[in-house]
Amino acid sequence: MLRETNLLGALMPSLVLYFLAAIALFIVIDRLILPLGFYRLVWHPPLVRLAIFVCVFSGLVLLTRP
């Protein structure tokens, strides 16, 4: 079960922390893929970026759950 986390006196859902970690990982992955020209091979680059972010986010949540 996902719990709430106390952050400076405010209770935040743990999904917010996963979301922030996923953004950081996505930026790193995006910066690694960009020079390779991967986005020139796909039909809709923003949609592929969204799909990569969703995969990173869901992967983080699934891998860190007990």
N, CA, C and O atoms as a Tripos MOL2 file, in Angstrom:
@<TRIPOS>MOLECULE
protein
  264   263    66     0     0
PROTEIN
NO_CHARGES

@<TRIPOS>ATOM
      1 N           0.8420   -1.1820    0.0000 N.3       1 MET1
      2 CA          0.0000    0.0000    0.0000 C.3       1 MET1
      3 C           0.8840    1.2400    0.0000 C.2       1 MET1
      4 O           1.8290    1.3290    0.7830 O.2       1 MET1
      5 N           0.5900    2.1730   -0.8500 N.am      2 LEU2
      6 CA          1.3420    3.4210   -0.8860 C.3       2 LEU2
      7 C           0.9060    4.3030    0.2840 C.2       2 LEU2
      8 O          -0.2850    4.4400    0.5660 O.2       2 LEU2
      9 N           1.8870    4.8960    0.9550 N.am      3 ARG3
     10 CA          1.6000    5.6870    2.1480 C.3       3 ARG3
     11 C           1.8630    7.1600    1.8670 C.2       3 ARG3
     12 O           2.4020    7.5310    0.8240 O.2       3 ARG3
     13 N           1.4670    7.9820    2.8270 N.am      4 GLU4
     14 CA          1.7690    9.3990    2.7510 C.3       4 GLU4
     15 C           3.1070    9.6620    3.4120 C.2       4 GLU4
     16 O           3.4910    8.9730    4.3570 O.2       4 GLU4
     17 N           3.8200   10.6680    2.9070 N.am      5 THR5
     18 CA          5.1370   11.0110    3.4220 C.3       5 THR5
     19 C           5.0850   12.4120    4.0010 C.2       5 THR5
     20 O           4.5040   13.3180    3.4040 O.2       5 THR5
     21 N           5.6950   12.5870    5.1670 N.am      6 ASN6
     22 CA          5.7500   13.8930    5.8030 C.3       6 ASN6
     23 C           6.9330   14.6680    5.2210 C.2       6 ASN6
     24 O           8.0840   14.2690    5.3970 O.2       6 ASN6
     25 N           6.6560   15.7540    4.5410 N.am      7 LEU7
     26 CA          7.6910   16.5820    3.9340 C.3       7 LEU7
     27 C           7.5290   18.0070    4.4490 C.2       7 LEU7
     28 O           6.6410   18.7360    4.0060 O.2       7 LEU7
     29 N           8.3890   18.4020    5.3870 N.am      8 LEU8
     30 CA          8.3580   19.7290    6.0000 C.3       8 LEU8
     31 C           6.9980   20.0390    6.6290 C.2       8 LEU8
     32 O           6.4940   21.1570    6.5250 O.2       8 LEU8
     33 N           6.4220   19.0460    7.2740 N.am      9 GLY9
     34 CA          5.1580   19.2430    7.9640 C.3       9 GLY9
     35 C           3.9260   19.0690    7.1000 C.2       9 GLY9
     36 O           2.8070   19.1610    7.6050 O.2       9 GLY9
     37 N           4.0960   18.8260    5.8410 N.am     10 ALA10
     38 CA          2.9500   18.6190    4.9510 C.3      10 ALA10
     39 C           2.9290   17.1570    4.5130 C.2      10 ALA10
     40 O           3.9540   16.6080    4.1090 O.2      10 ALA10
     41 N           1.7760   16.5430    4.5940 N.am     11 LEU11
     42 CA          1.6380   15.1610    4.1610 C.3      11 LEU11
     43 C           1.4360   15.1210    2.6520 C.2      11 LEU11
     44 O           0.5340   15.7600    2.1080 O.2      11 LEU11
     45 N           2.2980   14.3550    1.9910 N.am     12 MET12
     46 CA          2.2250   14.2350    0.5390 C.3      12 MET12
     47 C           2.0800   12.7630    0.1850 C.2      12 MET12
     48 O           2.6820   11.9060    0.8320 O.2      12 MET12
     49 N           1.2870   12.4640   -0.8360 N.am     13 PRO13
     50 CA          1.2220   11.0710   -1.2810 C.3      13 PRO13
     51 C           2.5920   10.6250   -1.7780 C.2      13 PRO13
     52 O           3.3390   11.4190   -2.3480 O.2      13 PRO13
     53 N           2.9130    9.3750   -1.5630 N.am     14 SER14
     54 CA          4.2230    8.8860   -1.9950 C.3      14 SER14
     55 C           4.3640    8.9080   -3.5110 C.2      14 SER14
     56 O           5.4840    8.8870   -4.0230 O.2      14 SER14
     57 N           3.2560    8.9490   -4.2370 N.am     15 LEU15
     58 CA          3.3240    9.0320   -5.6890 C.3      15 LEU15
     59 C           3.9790   10.3320   -6.1550 C.2      15 LEU15
     60 O           4.5660   10.3740   -7.2360 O.2      15 LEU15
     61 N           3.8840   11.3820   -5.3580 N.am     16 VAL16
     62 CA          4.5390   12.6450   -5.7130 C.3      16 VAL16
     63 C           6.0580   12.4630   -5.7130 C.2      16 VAL16
     64 O           6.7500   12.9770   -6.5910 O.2      16 VAL16
     65 N           6.5650   11.7340   -4.7310 N.am     17 LEU17
     66 CA          8.0030   11.4800   -4.6890 C.3      17 LEU17
     67 C           8.4350   10.5960   -5.8530 C.2      17 LEU17
     68 O           9.4940   10.8180   -6.4410 O.2      17 LEU17
     69 N           7.6220    9.5950   -6.1900 N.am     18 TYR18
     70 CA          7.9140    8.7750   -7.3660 C.3      18 TYR18
     71 C           7.9020    9.6260   -8.6360 C.2      18 TYR18
     72 O           8.7400    9.4530   -9.5210 O.2      18 TYR18
     73 N           6.9420   10.5430   -8.7100 N.am     19 PHE19
     74 CA          6.8230   11.4170   -9.8770 C.3      19 PHE19
     75 C           8.0650   12.2920  -10.0300 C.2      19 PHE19
     76 O           8.5800   12.4450  -11.1370 O.2      19 PHE19
     77 N           8.5480   12.8620   -8.9340 N.am     20 LEU20
     78 CA          9.7450   13.6980   -8.9950 C.3      20 LEU20
     79 C          10.9810   12.8910   -9.3790 C.2      20 LEU20
     80 O          11.8210   13.3630  -10.1440 O.2      20 LEU20
     81 N          11.0900   11.6780   -8.8480 N.am     21 ALA21
     82 CA         12.2090   10.8140   -9.2120 C.3      21 ALA21
     83 C          12.1160   10.3970  -10.6740 C.2      21 ALA21
     84 O          13.1330   10.3080  -11.3630 O.2      21 ALA21
     85 N          10.8980   10.1410  -11.1490 N.am     22 ALA22
     86 CA         10.7120    9.7600  -12.5540 C.3      22 ALA22
     87 C          11.0670   10.9130  -13.4810 C.2      22 ALA22
     88 O          11.6190   10.6880  -14.5580 O.2      22 ALA22
     89 N          10.7610   12.1400  -13.0850 N.am     23 ILE23
     90 CA         11.1350   13.2990  -13.9040 C.3      23 ILE23
     91 C          12.6520   13.3890  -14.0160 C.2      23 ILE23
     92 O          13.1830   13.6170  -15.1030 O.2      23 ILE23
     93 N          13.3490   13.2110  -12.9000 N.am     24 ALA24
     94 CA         14.8140   13.2770  -12.9250 C.3      24 ALA24
     95 C          15.4010   12.1730  -13.8090 C.2      24 ALA24
     96 O          16.2930   12.4360  -14.6150 O.2      24 ALA24
     97 N          14.9070   10.9450  -13.6640 N.am     25 LEU25
     98 CA         15.3930    9.8460  -14.5000 C.3      25 LEU25
     99 C          15.0510   10.0570  -15.9660 C.2      25 LEU25
    100 O          15.8580    9.7530  -16.8440 O.2      25 LEU25
    101 N          13.8600   10.5750  -16.2340 N.am     26 PHE26
    102 CA         13.4550   10.8230  -17.6120 C.3      26 PHE26
    103 C          14.3580   11.8620  -18.2720 C.2      26 PHE26
    104 O          14.7290   11.7060  -19.4360 O.2      26 PHE26
    105 N          14.7110   12.9050  -17.5520 N.am     27 ILE27
    106 CA         15.5980   13.9350  -18.1180 C.3      27 ILE27
    107 C          16.9440   13.3240  -18.4800 C.2      27 ILE27
    108 O          17.5040   13.6300  -19.5330 O.2      27 ILE27
    109 N          17.4620   12.4660  -17.6170 N.am     28 VAL28
    110 CA         18.7470   11.8020  -17.9080 C.3      28 VAL28
    111 C          18.6130   10.9060  -19.1380 C.2      28 VAL28
    112 O          19.4600   10.9480  -20.0310 O.2      28 VAL28
    113 N          17.5570   10.0960  -19.1890 N.am     29 ILE29
    114 CA         17.3550    9.2030  -20.3280 C.3      29 ILE29
    115 C          17.1550    9.9980  -21.6090 C.2      29 ILE29
    116 O          17.6960    9.6410  -22.6560 O.2      29 ILE29
    117 N          16.3840   11.0710  -21.5310 N.am     30 ASP30
    118 CA         16.1180   11.8990  -22.7100 C.3      30 ASP30
    119 C          17.4040   12.5350  -23.2360 C.2      30 ASP30
    120 O          17.6170   12.6070  -24.4470 O.2      30 ASP30
    121 N          18.2540   12.9940  -22.3300 N.am     31 ARG31
    122 CA         19.5240   13.6010  -22.7490 C.3      31 ARG31
    123 C          20.4770   12.5690  -23.3460 C.2      31 ARG31
    124 O          21.3250   12.9170  -24.1670 O.2      31 ARG31
    125 N          20.3500   11.3090  -22.9460 N.am     32 LEU32
    126 CA         21.1770   10.2550  -23.5290 C.3      32 LEU32
    127 C          20.6650    9.8280  -24.9070 C.2      32 LEU32
    128 O          21.4570    9.5050  -25.7930 O.2      32 LEU32
    129 N          19.3450    9.8260  -25.0850 N.am     33 ILE33
    130 CA         18.7480    9.3960  -26.3450 C.3      33 ILE33
    131 C          18.8410   10.4800  -27.4180 C.2      33 ILE33
    132 O          18.9840   10.1700  -28.6010 O.2      33 ILE33
    133 N          18.7640   11.7250  -27.0210 N.am     34 LEU34
    134 CA         18.7090   12.8390  -27.9740 C.3      34 LEU34
    135 C          19.8830   12.8730  -28.9470 C.2      34 LEU34
    136 O          19.6390   13.0170  -30.1450 O.2      34 LEU34
    137 N          21.1430   12.7490  -28.5180 N.am     35 PRO35
    138 CA         22.2470   12.7970  -29.4830 C.3      35 PRO35
    139 C          22.3000   11.5920  -30.4270 C.2      35 PRO35
    140 O          22.9350   11.6550  -31.4800 O.2      35 PRO35
    141 N          21.6460   10.5120  -30.0580 N.am     36 LEU36
    142 CA         21.6530    9.3240  -30.9040 C.3      36 LEU36
    143 C          20.7290    9.4520  -32.1160 C.2      36 LEU36
    144 O          20.7930    8.6410  -33.0400 O.2      36 LEU36
    145 N          19.8790   10.4640  -32.1080 N.am     37 GLY37
    146 CA         18.9530   10.6650  -33.2170 C.3      37 GLY37
    147 C          17.7640    9.7220  -33.1700 C.2      37 GLY37
    148 O          17.1400    9.4540  -34.1970 O.2      37 GLY37
    149 N          17.4480    9.2210  -31.9940 N.am     38 PHE38
    150 CA         16.3310    8.2820  -31.8540 C.3      38 PHE38
    151 C          15.0070    8.9110  -32.2460 C.2      38 PHE38
    152 O          14.1560    8.2490  -32.8400 O.2      38 PHE38
    153 N          14.8250   10.1740  -31.9210 N.am     39 TYR39
    154 CA         13.5430   10.8280  -32.1730 C.3      39 TYR39
    155 C          13.3040   11.0950  -33.6510 C.2      39 TYR39
    156 O          12.1740   11.3890  -34.0400 O.2      39 TYR39
    157 N          14.3310   11.0000  -34.4810 N.am     40 ARG40
    158 CA         14.1240   11.1300  -35.9220 C.3      40 ARG40
    159 C          13.5130    9.8630  -36.5130 C.2      40 ARG40
    160 O          12.9900    9.8910  -37.6270 O.2      40 ARG40
    161 N          13.5730    8.7620  -35.7850 N.am     41 LEU41
    162 CA         13.0700    7.4770  -36.2750 C.3      41 LEU41
    163 C          11.5980    7.2460  -35.9540 C.2      41 LEU41
    164 O          10.9920    6.3170  -36.4870 O.2      41 LEU41
    165 N          11.0190    8.0670  -35.1010 N.am     42 VAL42
    166 CA          9.6450    7.8440  -34.6660 C.3      42 VAL42
    167 C           8.7070    8.8400  -35.3290 C.2      42 VAL42
    168 O           9.1200    9.9080  -35.7800 O.2      42 VAL42
    169 N           7.4260    8.4610  -35.3780 N.am     43 TRP43
    170 CA          6.4420    9.2750  -36.0670 C.3      43 TRP43
    171 C           6.0820   10.5340  -35.2770 C.2      43 TRP43
    172 O           5.9250   11.6090  -35.8570 O.2      43 TRP43
    173 N           5.9510   10.4030  -33.9520 N.am     44 HIS44
    174 CA          5.4930   11.5220  -33.1260 C.3      44 HIS44
    175 C           6.3750   11.6100  -31.8780 C.2      44 HIS44
    176 O           6.0650   10.9850  -30.8640 O.2      44 HIS44
    177 N           7.4680   12.3760  -31.9360 N.am     45 PRO45
    178 CA          8.4150   12.4280  -30.8060 C.3      45 PRO45
    179 C           7.8100   12.8030  -29.4550 C.2      45 PRO45
    180 O           8.1800   12.1880  -28.4550 O.2      45 PRO45
    181 N           6.8930   13.7870  -29.3650 N.am     46 PRO46
    182 CA          6.3330   14.0790  -28.0330 C.3      46 PRO46
    183 C           5.5560   12.8990  -27.4480 C.2      46 PRO46
    184 O           5.5600   12.6930  -26.2340 O.2      46 PRO46
    185 N           4.8960   12.1310  -28.3030 N.am     47 LEU47
    186 CA          4.1620   10.9690  -27.8200 C.3      47 LEU47
    187 C           5.1220    9.8910  -27.3240 C.2      47 LEU47
    188 O           4.8350    9.2140  -26.3370 O.2      47 LEU47
    189 N           6.2450    9.7290  -27.9900 N.am     48 VAL48
    190 CA          7.2540    8.7620  -27.5500 C.3      48 VAL48
    191 C           7.8760    9.2220  -26.2310 C.2      48 VAL48
    192 O           8.1490    8.4020  -25.3540 O.2      48 VAL48
    193 N           8.0980   10.5160  -26.0890 N.am     49 ARG49
    194 CA          8.6310   11.0310  -24.8190 C.3      49 ARG49
    195 C           7.6600   10.7690  -23.6750 C.2      49 ARG49
    196 O           8.0690   10.3770  -22.5820 O.2      49 ARG49
    197 N           6.3880   10.9830  -23.9280 N.am     50 LEU50
    198 CA          5.3770   10.6980  -22.9080 C.3      50 LEU50
    199 C           5.3720    9.2140  -22.5610 C.2      50 LEU50
    200 O           5.2870    8.8570  -21.3870 O.2      50 LEU50
    201 N           5.4610    8.3540  -23.5570 N.am     51 ALA51
    202 CA          5.4700    6.9120  -23.3120 C.3      51 ALA51
    203 C           6.6980    6.5030  -22.5030 C.2      51 ALA51
    204 O           6.5970    5.6580  -21.6140 O.2      51 ALA51
    205 N           7.8480    7.0880  -22.7980 N.am     52 ILE52
    206 CA          9.0550    6.7850  -22.0300 C.3      52 ILE52
    207 C           8.8770    7.2300  -20.5840 C.2      52 ILE52
    208 O           9.2570    6.5080  -19.6620 O.2      52 ILE52
    209 N           8.3010    8.4150  -20.3780 N.am     53 PHE53
    210 CA          8.0740    8.8880  -19.0110 C.3      53 PHE53
    211 C           7.1230    7.9760  -18.2570 C.2      53 PHE53
    212 O           7.3620    7.6570  -17.0920 O.2      53 PHE53
    213 N           6.0480    7.5530  -18.9090 N.am     54 VAL54
    214 CA          5.0860    6.6540  -18.2490 C.3      54 VAL54
    215 C           5.7490    5.3320  -17.8990 C.2      54 VAL54
    216 O           5.4890    4.7750  -16.8320 O.2      54 VAL54
    217 N           6.6000    4.8220  -18.7780 N.am     55 CYS55
    218 CA          7.3180    3.5730  -18.4850 C.3      55 CYS55
    219 C           8.2760    3.7420  -17.3050 C.2      55 CYS55
    220 O           8.3770    2.8540  -16.4580 O.2      55 CYS55
    221 N           8.9730    4.8670  -17.2450 N.am     56 VAL56
    222 CA          9.8990    5.1210  -16.1370 C.3      56 VAL56
    223 C           9.1200    5.2680  -14.8260 C.2      56 VAL56
    224 O           9.5050    4.7010  -13.8030 O.2      56 VAL56
    225 N           8.0420    6.0180  -14.8630 N.am     57 PHE57
    226 CA          7.2340    6.2370  -13.6620 C.3      57 PHE57
    227 C           6.6320    4.9330  -13.1520 C.2      57 PHE57
    228 O           6.7330    4.6250  -11.9650 O.2      57 PHE57
    229 N           6.0110    4.1710  -14.0360 N.am     58 SER58
    230 CA          5.3940    2.9190  -13.5940 C.3      58 SER58
    231 C           6.4560    1.9040  -13.1680 C.2      58 SER58
    232 O           6.2250    1.1170  -12.2500 O.2      58 SER58
    233 N           7.6070    1.9170  -13.8220 N.am     59 GLY59
    234 CA          8.6910    1.0290  -13.4170 C.3      59 GLY59
    235 C           9.1940    1.3450  -12.0200 C.2      59 GLY59
    236 O           9.4560    0.4360  -11.2320 O.2      59 GLY59
    237 N           9.3290    2.6330  -11.7060 N.am     60 LEU60
    238 CA          9.7460    3.0230  -10.3560 C.3      60 LEU60
    239 C           8.7490    2.5590   -9.3050 C.2      60 LEU60
    240 O           9.1320    2.0210   -8.2650 O.2      60 LEU60
    241 N           7.4870    2.7680   -9.5800 N.am     61 VAL61
    242 CA          6.4600    2.3880   -8.6060 C.3      61 VAL61
    243 C           6.4420    0.8800   -8.4140 C.2      61 VAL61
    244 O           6.3620    0.4010   -7.2830 O.2      61 VAL61
    245 N           6.5150    0.1230   -9.5080 N.am     62 LEU62
    246 CA          6.4500   -1.3280   -9.3950 C.3      62 LEU62
    247 C           7.6950   -1.9310   -8.7700 C.2      62 LEU62
    248 O           7.6050   -2.9240   -8.0480 O.2      62 LEU62
    249 N           8.8630   -1.3450   -9.0370 N.am     63 LEU63
    250 CA         10.0990   -1.9040   -8.5070 C.3      63 LEU63
    251 C          10.3290   -1.5780   -7.0350 C.2      63 LEU63
    252 O          11.0440   -2.3130   -6.3540 O.2      63 LEU63
    253 N           9.7480   -0.5070   -6.5320 N.am     64 THR64
    254 CA         10.0100   -0.1090   -5.1530 C.3      64 THR64
    255 C           8.9070   -0.5400   -4.1930 C.2      64 THR64
    256 O           9.0390   -0.3470   -2.9850 O.2      64 THR64
    257 N           7.8410   -1.1090   -4.6960 N.am     65 ARG65
    258 CA          6.7830   -1.5970   -3.7970 C.3      65 ARG65
    259 C           7.2090   -2.9020   -3.1570 C.2      65 ARG65
    260 O           7.7810   -3.7630   -3.8260 O.2      65 ARG65
    261 N           6.9380   -3.0630   -1.8680 N.am     66 PRO66
    262 CA          7.3060   -4.3210   -1.1850 C.3      66 PRO66
    263 C           6.4310   -5.4800   -1.5900 C.2      66 PRO66
    264 O           6.6190   -6.5950   -1.1030 O.2      66 PRO66
@<TRIPOS>BOND
     1     1     2 1
     2     2     3 1
     3     3     4 2
     4     3     5 am
     5     5     6 1
     6     6     7 1
     7     7     8 2
     8     7     9 am
     9     9    10 1
    10    10    11 1
    11    11    12 2
    12    11    13 am
    13    13    14 1
    14    14    15 1
    15    15    16 2
    16    15    17 am
    17    17    18 1
    18    18    19 1
    19    19    20 2
    20    19    21 am
    21    21    22 1
    22    22    23 1
    23    23    24 2
    24    23    25 am
    25    25    26 1
    26    26    27 1
    27    27    28 2
    28    27    29 am
    29    29    30 1
    30    30    31 1
    31    31    32 2
    32    31    33 am
    33    33    34 1
    34    34    35 1
    35    35    36 2
    36    35    37 am
    37    37    38 1
    38    38    39 1
    39    39    40 2
    40    39    41 am
    41    41    42 1
    42    42    43 1
    43    43    44 2
    44    43    45 am
    45    45    46 1
    46    46    47 1
    47    47    48 2
    48    47    49 am
    49    49    50 1
    50    50    51 1
    51    51    52 2
    52    51    53 am
    53    53    54 1
    54    54    55 1
    55    55    56 2
    56    55    57 am
    57    57    58 1
    58    58    59 1
    59    59    60 2
    60    59    61 am
    61    61    62 1
    62    62    63 1
    63    63    64 2
    64    63    65 am
    65    65    66 1
    66    66    67 1
    67    67    68 2
    68    67    69 am
    69    69    70 1
    70    70    71 1
    71    71    72 2
    72    71    73 am
    73    73    74 1
    74    74    75 1
    75    75    76 2
    76    75    77 am
    77    77    78 1
    78    78    79 1
    79    79    80 2
    80    79    81 am
    81    81    82 1
    82    82    83 1
    83    83    84 2
    84    83    85 am
    85    85    86 1
    86    86    87 1
    87    87    88 2
    88    87    89 am
    89    89    90 1
    90    90    91 1
    91    91    92 2
    92    91    93 am
    93    93    94 1
    94    94    95 1
    95    95    96 2
    96    95    97 am
    97    97    98 1
    98    98    99 1
    99    99   100 2
   100    99   101 am
   101   101   102 1
   102   102   103 1
   103   103   104 2
   104   103   105 am
   105   105   106 1
   106   106   107 1
   107   107   108 2
   108   107   109 am
   109   109   110 1
   110   110   111 1
   111   111   112 2
   112   111   113 am
   113   113   114 1
   114   114   115 1
   115   115   116 2
   116   115   117 am
   117   117   118 1
   118   118   119 1
   119   119   120 2
   120   119   121 am
   121   121   122 1
   122   122   123 1
   123   123   124 2
   124   123   125 am
   125   125   126 1
   126   126   127 1
   127   127   128 2
   128   127   129 am
   129   129   130 1
   130   130   131 1
   131   131   132 2
   132   131   133 am
   133   133   134 1
   134   134   135 1
   135   135   136 2
   136   135   137 am
   137   137   138 1
   138   138   139 1
   139   139   140 2
   140   139   141 am
   141   141   142 1
   142   142   143 1
   143   143   144 2
   144   143   145 am
   145   145   146 1
   146   146   147 1
   147   147   148 2
   148   147   149 am
   149   149   150 1
   150   150   151 1
   151   151   152 2
   152   151   153 am
   153   153   154 1
   154   154   155 1
   155   155   156 2
   156   155   157 am
   157   157   158 1
   158   158   159 1
   159   159   160 2
   160   159   161 am
   161   161   162 1
   162   162   163 1
   163   163   164 2
   164   163   165 am
   165   165   166 1
   166   166   167 1
   167   167   168 2
   168   167   169 am
   169   169   170 1
   170   170   171 1
   171   171   172 2
   172   171   173 am
   173   173   174 1
   174   174   175 1
   175   175   176 2
   176   175   177 am
   177   177   178 1
   178   178   179 1
   179   179   180 2
   180   179   181 am
   181   181   182 1
   182   182   183 1
   183   183   184 2
   184   183   185 am
   185   185   186 1
   186   186   187 1
   187   187   188 2
   188   187   189 am
   189   189   190 1
   190   190   191 1
   191   191   192 2
   192   191   193 am
   193   193   194 1
   194   194   195 1
   195   195   196 2
   196   195   197 am
   197   197   198 1
   198   198   199 1
   199   199   200 2
   200   199   201 am
   201   201   202 1
   202   202   203 1
   203   203   204 2
   204   203   205 am
   205   205   206 1
   206   206   207 1
   207   207   208 2
   208   207   209 am
   209   209   210 1
   210   210   211 1
   211   211   212 2
   212   211   213 am
   213   213   214 1
   214   214   215 1
   215   215   216 2
   216   215   217 am
   217   217   218 1
   218   218   219 1
   219   219   220 2
   220   219   221 am
   221   221   222 1
   222   222   223 1
   223   223   224 2
   224   223   225 am
   225   225   226 1
   226   226   227 1
   227   227   228 2
   228   227   229 am
   229   229   230 1
   230   230   231 1
   231   231   232 2
   232   231   233 am
   233   233   234 1
   234   234   235 1
   235   235   236 2
   236   235   237 am
   237   237   238 1
   238   238   239 1
   239   239   240 2
   240   239   241 am
   241   241   242 1
   242   242   243 1
   243   243   244 2
   244   243   245 am
   245   245   246 1
   246   246   247 1
   247   247   248 2
   248   247   249 am
   249   249   250 1
   250   250   251 1
   251   251   252 2
   252   251   253 am
   253   253   254 1
   254   254   255 1
   255   255   256 2
   256   255   257 am
   257   257   258 1
   258   258   259 1
   259   259   260 2
   260   259   261 am
   261   261   262 1
   262   262   263 1
   263   263   264 2
@<TRIPOS>SUBSTRUCTURE
     1 MET1         2 RESIDUE 1 A MET
     2 LEU2         6 RESIDUE 1 A LEU
     3 ARG3        10 RESIDUE 1 A ARG
     4 GLU4        14 RESIDUE 1 A GLU
     5 THR5        18 RESIDUE 1 A THR
     6 ASN6        22 RESIDUE 1 A ASN
     7 LEU7        26 RESIDUE 1 A LEU
     8 LEU8        30 RESIDUE 1 A LEU
     9 GLY9        34 RESIDUE 1 A GLY
    10 ALA10       38 RESIDUE 1 A ALA
    11 LEU11       42 RESIDUE 1 A LEU
    12 MET12       46 RESIDUE 1 A MET
    13 PRO13       50 RESIDUE 1 A PRO
    14 SER14       54 RESIDUE 1 A SER
    15 LEU15       58 RESIDUE 1 A LEU
    16 VAL16       62 RESIDUE 1 A VAL
    17 LEU17       66 RESIDUE 1 A LEU
    18 TYR18       70 RESIDUE 1 A TYR
    19 PHE19       74 RESIDUE 1 A PHE
    20 LEU20       78 RESIDUE 1 A LEU
    21 ALA21       82 RESIDUE 1 A ALA
    22 ALA22       86 RESIDUE 1 A ALA
    23 ILE23       90 RESIDUE 1 A ILE
    24 ALA24       94 RESIDUE 1 A ALA
    25 LEU25       98 RESIDUE 1 A LEU
    26 PHE26      102 RESIDUE 1 A PHE
    27 ILE27      106 RESIDUE 1 A ILE
    28 VAL28      110 RESIDUE 1 A VAL
    29 ILE29      114 RESIDUE 1 A ILE
    30 ASP30      118 RESIDUE 1 A ASP
    31 ARG31      122 RESIDUE 1 A ARG
    32 LEU32      126 RESIDUE 1 A LEU
    33 ILE33      130 RESIDUE 1 A ILE
    34 LEU34      134 RESIDUE 1 A LEU
    35 PRO35      138 RESIDUE 1 A PRO
    36 LEU36      142 RESIDUE 1 A LEU
    37 GLY37      146 RESIDUE 1 A GLY
    38 PHE38      150 RESIDUE 1 A PHE
    39 TYR39      154 RESIDUE 1 A TYR
    40 ARG40      158 RESIDUE 1 A ARG
    41 LEU41      162 RESIDUE 1 A LEU
    42 VAL42      166 RESIDUE 1 A VAL
    43 TRP43      170 RESIDUE 1 A TRP
    44 HIS44      174 RESIDUE 1 A HIS
    45 PRO45      178 RESIDUE 1 A PRO
    46 PRO46      182 RESIDUE 1 A PRO
    47 LEU47      186 RESIDUE 1 A LEU
    48 VAL48      190 RESIDUE 1 A VAL
    49 ARG49      194 RESIDUE 1 A ARG
    50 LEU50      198 RESIDUE 1 A LEU
    51 ALA51      202 RESIDUE 1 A ALA
    52 ILE52      206 RESIDUE 1 A ILE
    53 PHE53      210 RESIDUE 1 A PHE
    54 VAL54      214 RESIDUE 1 A VAL
    55 CYS55      218 RESIDUE 1 A CYS
    56 VAL56      222 RESIDUE 1 A VAL
    57 PHE57      226 RESIDUE 1 A PHE
    58 SER58      230 RESIDUE 1 A SER
    59 GLY59      234 RESIDUE 1 A GLY
    60 LEU60      238 RESIDUE 1 A LEU
    61 VAL61      242 RESIDUE 1 A VAL
    62 LEU62      246 RESIDUE 1 A LEU
    63 LEU63      250 RESIDUE 1 A LEU
    64 THR64      254 RESIDUE 1 A THR
    65 ARG65      258 RESIDUE 1 A ARG
    66 PRO66      262 RESIDUE 1 A PRO
